[in-house]
Amino acid sequence: YNSAGIVQGFATKVFTAPNWPGIITGRGIACAPQLFGQRLSWKFQSFDDLVDGIEAVYLDIADELGLTEYDIELIIAGWSLERDQPESFAIYANELLGHGMTEEILEARLAEGKWTPEPVPFKLMKLPGLVDGPFLNEAIKLSSDYGGIDIDEPPEKCIARMHHVIECQRHDVWAHDSKYYIGGFAQVTTVTPDGISQRILSRWPDKTGELICPSPPD
């Protein structure tokens, strides 16, 4: 979509690198994961190499791509062969808190001891086992019977709960302009030590050249 919220097209925002194995996704300009992902996959031969080296090259790549002035949140996730575990990180281009996060919510989450993003530009930030931004407002949670996600549940049940969360996010209006910005399709990407798999959870009837207008939730 453009700055007015008009849909320009639909495409995945997940760049896959099966040889790491890992992925790059994010929020902000739609092409950023693919552009950064291509260059990062050239430079780093494993996910562990990426984690160790991305801070040193991020700004140079952003400058090469002409993206230094854009609000970009890149998320990298993959399997660490060195540590034999899944890991995910975020790296930001600025100190913005992200959609749904206000200073009040930030303070409340910190007071409750909950994990809260505190972006430091161009610094890799380790993510916890579960991150489900953009943060939902309380009205959406109450009206949708939001139950959260338990990562200790069986994978398919966890994915079903993730599906419910993204449907809630789709119906959560953007506070600053009363528009909706999640559309097209919902995709789940799974990374294991042996590779990467992807599938589509939902396809929504949004159209290019129009605003996203979700139907009332079931």
Disulfide bonds with the S-S distance in Angstrom:
none
